């Protein structure tokens, strides 16, 4: 009895609510239950008539499985498992009554042979051959011989029944009759019943590696089957043979371990569906299209299924759901390509920041150190900001980063010229020994070199151990430089941001890092790089708690009037670049306090950049009023850098529109 039949009743009970099941399982269950009821009641004449009807009509279920196969699968020991201690013995006894009532019955002989085969495997056990005792082998051989005897007793009158051949092939393999005898039975079976899938499965089983075969041998056997069926069925039985191999043996590895050709298998599915266009077969098609990584075919098939997935067909629920998500992923990718093929305008905020960075880089490369120091003093003393409130001092330092120097022709992004950068920075320090910006720039260069040594994938002559040591030496040099110049440099918030980044790279303990952060915020709590440095550290191992931790550190020691502003700024900067509805509430952010701070920020810096950030956060907090007002100020001028991706603003706007529509009209 097949494993499919054993699952029929359970599957119907578990999955009856799914519309996708309608048809195939129910059709098979009806055939199985009718056959089993007749068998248990001893209505053997009724069984003979049913078997003859299925045999003569060659009727198939909606998916193309012969009804004769379902009929025979129902007549196994499973029929007695709930009522008898020895269901195999009960099956054999009832089959003997059938055989006595109809001595020439092919069906009775096949069921008897099946009972003896089950008994043989029960004696042998499921273990590997080296675990089977001599007594078990003798019992196994005796029962298999009895099974073969039942089949051979009716051999002359049973050649019209494909199940007789399938059973005969199974016993020929298990009895060890030899390849010559098996091949002769297989040839005769295919000549008489070329499209009967049970015969195909019995032949393919004999070629599997566990029966001293190989997947190359399986492929040759499939080609022999298709040679006999292609004229009438196209590649249908190529697909059916390989999906049997996938279901029974290889699962997702089918396309790696076997010789299957996906284009041929795909054509086989098309040929199958032209005759048996059921959700059952479409699910199988979708599964193997997914395993073959044919996303276009998978998307097309999933569209035809329209959600009518049959979990039983898939290897697992997770596998089914992962494959079902592929079409949506493809749609998103296509939308992304279409979106990014259209040149997006650069926000004014980014233009302003990059202009400062570019000017700084040019002056540094050209050795115009007096201009660098003049710009630095202006940015530090005036606390000048861009339209969004972003410190121009930070853009100044951004222009001194190695990556900012790599816009020169021929420069390689993965291999900064640290030798040149070191020489230029030291020249700056020599020209202006008291320059705080030169000191901070040199410390940042130490940090960048250390991280390059630690993480870069570029070739190096250093061993991993020496590379790690070199990185820590650079970090120690950065820390010493900062410590030695603390008195003159500590008024610069970039000094503290650099110190925090170095401390994190040195893997300092949490208490020391937090103490340093508190000191940094006491100097200037609105310098955004401080928040970025702490976010990089992530004080809490839980991502959702990171915002709370950083905000708490940033607010410590502040006068009450500044708390809301800094809290709002911390949330704005730290939530920048991602959009997850409900995130602010899930992270237990104090949204009323953050909102007051954000109101202060957008009042002082009413830029589209800030309103995008405000709208993002308001939607995440599910604050309909604040989101509505911020979106109105944006008026469609979305800035993707303030959201997770280009879809997020639309998701926010759609949510606001839907919630506003639900509000009662005055």
C-alpha positions in Angstrom: 0.0 0.0 0.0 1.4 3.4 -1.0 2.3 6.1 1.5 -0.1 8.5 -0.4 -3.1 6.3 0.4 -2.1 6.2 4.1 -2.3 10.0 4.2 -5.6 10.3 2.4 -8.0 10.3 5.3 -5.8 12.5 7.5 -5.2 14.9 4.7 -8.9 15.3 4.0 -9.6 16.0 7.7 -6.7 18.5 8.0 -7.1 20.3 4.7 -10.8 20.0 3.8 -11.3 23.7 4.4 -8.9 24.5 1.6 -10.5 25.0 -1.7 -7.3 23.8 -3.4 -8.0 20.3 -2.2 -11.3 20.0 -3.9 -11.2 17.3 -6.4 -8.0 15.2 -6.2 -7.9 14.1 -2.6 -11.7 13.7 -2.4 -11.8 11.7 -5.6 -9.0 9.3 -4.4 -10.6 9.0 -0.9 -14.0 8.1 -2.4 -12.3 5.3 -4.5 -10.3 4.1 -1.5 -13.2 4.1 1.0 -15.5 2.2 -1.4 -12.8 -0.5 -2.1 -11.9 -0.8 1.5 -15.5 -1.1 2.6 -16.2 -3.9 0.1 -13.0 -5.7 1.1 -13.7 -5.6 4.8 -17.3 -6.7 4.3 -16.2 -9.6 2.1 -18.1 -8.3 -1.0 -15.6 -9.9 -3.3 -17.8 -10.0 -6.4 -18.2 -6.2 -6.0 -14.5 -5.8 -5.9 -14.1 -7.9 -9.0 -16.6 -5.7 -10.9 -14.9 -2.5 -9.7 -11.5 -3.7 -10.7 -12.7 -4.8 -14.1 -14.4 -1.4 -14.7 -11.2 0.5 -13.8 -9.1 -1.8 -15.9 -11.2 -1.7 -19.0 -11.9 2.0 -18.9 -8.3 3.1 -17.9 -10.1 5.9 -16.0 -7.9 8.4 -14.3 -8.3 10.9 -11.5 -8.3 14.6 -12.3 -4.5 14.7 -11.9 -3.9 11.7 -14.2 -3.4 8.9 -11.7 -5.0 5.6 -12.8 -8.1 4.9 -10.6 -6.9 1.2 -10.7 -3.8 2.3 -8.8 -5.9 4.1 -6.1 -8.2 1.0 -5.9 -5.2 -1.4 -5.2 -3.5 1.0 -2.8 -6.6 1.0 -0.6 -6.3 -2.8 -0.1 -3.4 -3.0 2.3 -2.8 -3.7 6.0 -3.9 -0.1 6.8 -7.5 -1.3 6.5 -7.0 -3.3 9.8 -4.6 -1.0 11.8 -7.3 0.3 14.0 -9.1 -3.0 14.7 -6.5 -5.8 14.8 -3.3 -6.4 16.7 -1.8 -8.0 13.6 -3.2 -6.1 10.7 -0.9 -7.9 8.2 -2.3 -11.3 9.3 -5.8 -9.9 9.1 -5.2 -8.6 5.6 -3.8 -12.0 4.5 -6.7 -13.9 6.0 -9.3 -11.8 4.2 -7.3 -11.9 0.9 -7.3 -15.7 1.2 -11.1 -15.7 1.6 -11.3 -13.7 -1.6 -8.9 -16.0 -3.4 -11.0 -19.1 -2.4 -14.2 -17.3 -3.6 -12.5 -16.4 -6.9 -9.6 -18.8 -7.5 -8.6 -17.2 -10.8 -8.8 -13.6 -9.4 -5.8 -11.5 -10.4 -6.8 -8.9 -7.9 -6.9 -11.4 -5.0 -3.5 -12.7 -5.9 -2.1 -9.2 -6.1 -3.5 -8.3 -2.6 -2.1 -11.6 -1.2 1.3 -10.9 -2.7 1.1 -7.4 -1.1 0.3 -8.9 2.3 3.2 -11.3 2.0 5.5 -8.5 1.0 4.5 -6.4 4.0 5.1 -9.4 6.2 8.6 -9.9 4.7 9.6 -6.3 5.4 8.2 -6.5 8.9 10.5 -9.5 9.5 13.5 -7.9 8.0 13.1 -4.6 9.7 14.0 -1.1 8.4 17.7 -1.2 9.2 20.7 -1.4 6.9 21.6 -4.8 5.5 24.5 -5.3 8.0 22.0 -5.0 10.9 19.8 -7.9 9.6 20.3 -11.3 11.3 20.5 -14.6 9.4 17.2 -15.6 10.8 15.6 -12.4 9.6 17.1 -12.9 6.1 15.6 -16.4 6.0 12.1 -15.2 7.1 12.4 -12.3 4.6 13.2 -14.7 1.7 10.4 -17.1 2.7 7.7 -14.4 2.7 9.0 -12.9 -0.6 8.9 -16.3 -2.2 5.3 -16.8 -1.1 4.4 -13.4 -2.5 6.0 -14.3 -5.9 4.2 -17.6 -5.8 0.8 -15.8 -5.6 1.6 -13.7 -8.6 3.0 -16.5 -10.7 -0.1 -18.6 -10.0 -2.2 -16.2 -12.0 0.5 -15.1 -14.5 -1.1 -16.5 -17.6 -4.4 -14.6 -17.1 -3.0 -11.4 -15.5 -0.9 -9.7 -18.2 -3.7 -7.2 -18.9 -3.4 -5.8 -15.4 -0.6 -3.2 -15.0 -0.6 -3.6 -11.2 0.4 -7.3 -11.7 3.5 -6.1 -13.6 4.3 -3.4 -11.1 4.1 -6.0 -8.2 6.1 -8.5 -10.3 8.9 -6.0 -10.9 9.0 -5.1 -7.2 9.4 -8.7 -6.1 11.9 -9.4 -8.9 14.1 -6.7 -7.4 13.6 -7.6 -3.8 14.0 -11.3 -4.4 17.3 -10.7 -6.1 16.3 -12.6 -9.3 19.0 -10.9 -11.3 19.1 -8.0 -13.8 18.4 -10.2 -16.8 15.1 -11.4 -15.5 14.1 -8.0 -14.2 14.9 -6.4 -17.6 12.8 -8.9 -19.4 9.8 -8.3 -17.2 10.3 -4.5 -17.5 10.4 -4.7 -21.3 7.2 -6.8 -21.5 5.5 -4.5 -19.0 6.3 -1.4 -21.0 5.2 -3.0 -24.3 1.8 -3.8 -22.8 1.3 -0.8 -20.6 3.7 2.0 -21.7 1.9 4.9 -19.9 1.2 3.2 -16.5 3.1 5.2 -13.9 3.3 2.4 -11.3 5.3 0.4 -13.8 7.6 3.4 -14.4 8.1 3.8 -10.6 9.0 0.1 -10.1 11.5 0.3 -12.9 13.1 3.6 -11.6 13.3 2.2 -8.1 15.5 -0.6 -9.3 18.0 1.9 -10.8 18.4 4.0 -7.6 21.8 4.1 -5.8 20.4 2.1 -2.8 19.7 -0.8 -5.2 23.3 -0.6 -6.6 22.2 1.8 -9.3 23.0 5.4 -10.0 21.3 8.6 -11.0 22.8 8.2 -14.5 21.1 4.8 -14.6 17.8 6.4 -13.6 18.2 8.9 -16.4 18.7 6.1 -18.9 15.7 4.3 -17.6 13.6 7.5 -18.0 14.8 8.0 -21.5 13.7 4.4 -22.3 10.2 5.1 -20.9 9.9 8.4 -22.8 10.9 6.7 -26.0 7.8 4.6 -25.7 5.4 7.4 -24.6 6.5 10.6 -26.4 4.5 9.9 -29.6 1.2 10.0 -27.6 2.1 12.0 -24.5 4.9 14.3 -25.4 7.2 14.8 -22.4 4.5 14.1 -19.8 6.1 11.0 -18.5 9.6 12.6 -18.4 8.1 15.2 -16.0 6.2 12.6 -14.0 9.3 10.4 -13.7 11.5 13.1 -12.4 9.0 14.6 -10.0 8.6 11.0 -8.6 12.4 11.0 -8.2 12.3 14.4 -6.5 9.4 13.6 -4.2 10.8 10.2 -3.2 14.5 10.8 -3.1 16.2 14.1 -3.9 13.8 16.9 -3.0 15.5 20.3 -3.7 18.7 18.4 -4.8 16.9 17.0 -7.9 18.5 19.6 -10.2 22.0 19.1 -8.6 22.3 15.4 -8.2 20.3 14.0 -11.2 20.6 14.4 -14.9 17.2 16.1 -15.2 16.8 18.8 -17.9 14.5 21.5 -16.6 13.4 22.7 -20.1 12.3 19.1 -20.9 10.7 18.7 -17.5 8.9 22.1 -17.9 7.6 20.9 -21.3 6.4 17.7 -19.6 4.4 19.8 -17.1 2.9 21.7 -20.0 2.0 18.5 -21.7 0.5 17.1 -18.5 -1.5 20.2 -17.8 -2.9 20.2 -21.3 -4.7 16.9 -20.3 -4.9 17.2 -16.5 -5.2 20.9 -15.7 -5.8 20.6 -11.9 -4.6 22.6 -9.0 -2.9 19.4 -7.8 -0.6 19.3 -10.9 -0.2 23.1 -10.9 1.2 22.9 -7.3 3.7 20.3 -8.4 4.7 22.4 -11.4 5.1 25.5 -9.1 7.2 23.5 -6.7 9.7 22.2 -9.3 9.8 25.6 -11.1 10.9 27.0 -7.7 13.5 24.3 -7.1 14.8 24.9 -10.7 15.0 28.6 -9.9 12.8 29.4 -12.9 11.3 32.5 -11.4 9.3 33.5 -14.5 7.6 30.1 -14.7 7.0 30.1 -10.9 5.4 33.5 -11.1 3.1 32.5 -14.0 2.1 29.3 -12.2 1.5 31.0 -8.9 -0.7 33.5 -10.8 -2.8 30.6 -12.2 -3.1 29.1 -8.7 -4.2 32.4 -7.2 -3.4 31.3 -3.7 -4.8 27.7 -4.0 -1.7 26.1 -2.5 -1.8 22.5 -1.3 0.6 22.1 1.6 0.7 18.3 1.3 2.4 18.5 -2.1 5.3 20.7 -0.9 8.3 19.5 1.1 7.3 21.7 4.0 5.1 24.7 4.8 8.2 26.9 5.0 9.3 25.8 1.5 5.8 26.4 0.1 5.6 29.9 1.6 9.2 30.8 0.5 8.4 29.8 -3.1 5.0 31.6 -2.9 6.8 34.9 -2.0 9.0 34.8 -5.2 6.5 36.4 -7.5 6.0 39.3 -5.2 9.8 39.7 -4.9 10.1 39.7 -8.7 7.5 42.4 -8.9 9.3 44.5 -6.3 12.6 44.0 -8.2 11.0 45.1 -11.4 9.5 48.1 -9.7 12.9 49.0 -8.2 14.6 48.7 -11.6 11.9 50.9 -13.2 12.2 53.4 -10.4 16.0 53.7 -10.3 16.2 53.9 -14.1 14.6 57.3 -13.7 17.2 59.7 -12.4 16.2 60.9 -9.0 16.8 64.5 -8.0 19.5 65.1 -5.4 18.0 66.7 -2.3 19.2 70.3 -1.6 20.3 69.1 1.9 22.7 66.5 0.4 24.0 69.1 -2.2 24.8 71.5 0.6 26.6 68.9 2.7 28.6 67.6 -0.3 29.6 71.1 -1.3 31.3 71.7 2.0 32.9 68.2 2.0 34.2 68.7 -1.6 35.7 72.1 -0.8 37.4 70.6 2.3 38.8 67.7 0.2 40.2 70.1 -2.4 41.9 72.3 0.1 43.4 69.3 1.9 44.8 67.7 -1.3 46.1 71.0 -2.5 47.8 71.7 0.9 45.8 74.9 1.6 45.9 74.3 5.3 45.3 77.9 6.3 42.0 77.8 4.4 41.1 74.5 6.2 41.7 76.0 9.6 39.8 79.2 8.7 36.8 77.2 7.6 37.1 75.0 10.7 37.1 78.0 13.1 34.1 79.5 11.4 32.1 76.3 11.5 33.0 75.6 15.2 32.5 79.0 16.6 29.3 79.9 14.8 27.9 76.4 15.1 26.7 76.9 11.5 24.3 74.4 10.1 22.6 73.5 6.8 18.9 74.1 6.3 18.0 71.0 8.2 20.2 71.8 11.3 23.0 69.5 10.3 26.3 70.9 11.6 28.5 72.1 8.7 31.5 71.1 10.9 30.5 67.5 10.4 30.4 68.0 6.6 33.9 69.6 6.9 35.3 66.5 8.7 33.5 64.2 6.2 35.6 65.8 3.5 38.7 64.7 5.3 37.8 61.0 5.3 39.8 58.7 2.9 36.8 57.9 0.8 36.2 61.6 0.1 39.7 61.7 -1.5 38.9 58.9 -3.9 37.1 61.0 -6.4 40.4 61.6 -8.1 40.9 59.9 -11.5 42.2 56.4 -11.1 41.7 56.1 -7.4 40.6 52.7 -6.1 37.8 52.7 -3.5 39.0 49.4 -2.0 42.6 50.6 -1.5 43.0 54.1 -0.2 46.5 55.6 -0.5 47.1 55.8 3.2 50.7 56.7 2.7 49.8 59.8 0.9 47.0 60.7 3.3 49.4 60.3 6.3 52.0 62.5 4.7 49.5 65.2 3.9 48.0 65.1 7.4 51.4 65.3 9.0 52.3 68.2 6.7 49.2 70.0 7.9 50.1 69.4 11.5 53.7 70.6 10.9 52.3 73.8 9.2 49.8 74.4 12.0 50.9 72.7 15.2 48.0 74.2 17.2 45.4 73.2 14.6 42.6 71.2 16.4 41.1 70.1 13.1 44.5 68.6 12.0 44.7 66.7 15.3 41.2 65.3 14.9 41.8 64.6 11.3 44.9 62.6 12.1 43.1 60.6 14.8 40.4 59.8 12.3 42.9 58.6 9.8 44.4 56.3 12.4 40.9 54.9 13.0 40.2 54.4 9.3 43.5 52.6 8.8 42.8 50.3 11.8 39.4 49.4 10.5 40.8 48.8 7.0 43.4 46.4 8.4 40.8 44.6 10.5 38.0 44.3 7.9 39.1 45.0 4.4 39.1 42.1 1.9 42.0 43.5 -0.2 45.2 41.4 -0.5 47.8 42.0 2.2 51.2 40.6 3.1 50.2 40.6 6.8 49.0 37.5 8.5 45.6 37.7 10.2 47.3 37.9 13.6 49.6 40.7 12.5 46.8 42.4 10.8 44.7 42.5 14.0 47.6 43.7 16.0 48.3 46.4 13.5 44.8 47.5 13.8 45.0 47.8 17.6 48.3 49.7 17.3 46.6 52.3 15.1 43.7 52.6 17.5 46.1 53.0 20.4 47.8 55.8 18.5 44.5 57.5 17.8 43.5 57.3 21.5 46.9 58.7 22.6 46.7 61.5 20.2 43.3 62.5 21.4 44.2 62.1 25.1 47.4 64.2 24.6 45.4 67.1 23.1 42.3 66.9 25.2 42.8 70.3 26.8 42.9 72.1 23.4 40.5 69.9 21.4 37.7 69.0 23.8 35.6 71.9 22.8 35.2 70.3 19.4 32.2 67.9 19.3 34.0 66.0 16.5 36.8 65.3 19.0 34.3 63.4 21.1 32.6 61.6 18.2 36.0 60.4 17.2 36.9 59.3 20.7 33.6 57.3 20.9 34.3 55.6 17.6 37.9 54.7 18.7 36.6 53.4 22.0 34.1 51.2 20.3 36.7 49.9 17.9 38.9 49.1 20.9 36.0 47.1 22.3 35.9 49.0 25.5 33.5 47.8 28.2 30.0 49.3 28.2 30.5 51.3 31.4 33.6 53.1 30.1 31.9 53.8 26.7 28.8 55.1 28.4 30.8 57.4 30.7 32.6 58.8 27.6 29.3 59.3 25.9 27.9 61.3 28.8 30.9 63.5 28.8 30.6 64.0 25.0 26.9 65.1 25.2 27.7 67.5 28.0 29.8 69.4 25.4 27.3 69.6 22.6 24.2 67.4 22.6 23.0 68.3 19.1 26.0 67.1 17.1 24.6 64.3 15.1 27.8 62.2 14.7 27.6 61.6 18.5 24.4 59.7 18.0 25.8 57.9 15.0 28.8 56.8 17.1 26.6 55.5 19.9 24.2 53.8 17.4 27.3 52.0 16.0 28.0 50.7 19.5 24.4 49.5 20.1 24.5 49.5 23.9 21.8 46.9 24.1 21.9 43.5 22.3 18.3 44.0 21.4 17.9 46.2 18.4 14.6 47.6 19.5 16.2 48.8 22.8 19.0 50.6 21.1 17.0 53.8 20.4 16.0 53.9 24.1 19.6 53.5 25.3 21.0 56.1 23.0 18.3 58.6 23.8 18.8 58.1 27.5 22.5 58.7 27.2 22.0 61.8 25.1 19.6 63.4 27.6 21.5 62.8 30.8 22.4 66.0 32.6 20.5 68.3 30.2 18.4 71.2 31.4 14.7 70.4 31.2 14.1 72.9 28.4 16.6 71.0 26.1 15.4 67.5 26.9 12.6 67.4 24.4 14.7 68.9 21.6 17.6 66.5 22.1 15.2 63.6 22.5 13.5 64.4 19.3 16.8 64.9 17.5 18.1 61.5 18.8 15.0 59.7 17.5 15.1 61.6 14.2 18.7 60.8 13.6 18.6 57.2 14.8 15.4 56.2 13.0 16.7 57.8 9.8 16.7 55.5 6.8 14.2 52.9 7.8 10.4 52.7 8.0 8.6 50.0 10.0 5.0 50.9 11.0 4.6 50.7 14.7 8.4 50.7 15.4 8.4 53.7 17.7 5.7 52.2 19.9 7.3 48.7 19.8 10.6 50.3 20.9 8.8 52.0 23.8 9.9 55.5 22.6 8.3 58.3 24.5 6.4 59.6 21.5 4.8 62.7 23.1 8.2 63.8 24.3 9.8 63.1 20.9 7.0 64.9 19.1 7.5 68.0 21.2 11.2 67.9 20.3 10.5 67.4 16.6 8.1 70.3 16.6 10.9 72.5 18.0 13.3 71.2 15.3 11.0 71.8 12.4 10.0 75.2 13.7 13.7 76.2 13.9 14.7 74.3 10.7 11.6 74.0 8.5 13.3 72.1 5.7 11.7 69.4 3.5 14.4 67.1 4.8 13.2 67.4 8.3 9.6 67.2 7.4 10.3 63.9 5.7 11.9 62.6 8.8 9.0 63.9 10.9 6.4 62.2 8.6 8.4 58.9 8.7 8.5 58.9 12.5 4.8 60.0 12.9 3.7 57.2 10.7 5.9 54.7 12.6 4.3 56.0 15.8 0.8 55.8 14.2 0.2 59.5 15.0 -2.4 60.4 12.4 -2.5 64.1 13.2 1.3 64.6 13.1 1.7 62.5 10.0 -1.1 64.4 8.2 0.5 67.8 9.0 4.0 66.7 8.0 2.8 65.1 4.7 1.0 68.3 3.9 4.2 70.3 4.4 6.1 67.9 2.2 3.4 68.1 -0.5 4.8 65.1 -2.4 8.4 66.2 -2.2 9.6 62.9 -0.7 13.3 62.3 0.1 14.1 58.6 -0.1 17.2 59.0 2.2 14.8 59.8 5.1 12.9 56.5 4.6 13.8 52.8 4.2 13.1 52.8 0.5 11.1 54.6 -2.2 7.9 52.7 -1.3 7.8 53.8 2.3 6.6 57.4 1.8 3.7 56.0 -0.3 2.9 53.4 2.4 2.8 56.2 5.0 0.6 58.5 2.8 -1.7 55.6 2.1 -2.1 54.8 5.8 -2.8 58.5 6.5 -5.4 58.6 3.7 -7.1 55.5 4.9 -7.3 56.5 8.5 -8.5 60.0 7.6 -11.2 58.5 5.5 -12.4 56.5 8.5 -12.8 59.6 10.7 -16.4 60.7 11.2 -17.3 63.8 9.2 -18.2 67.0 11.2 
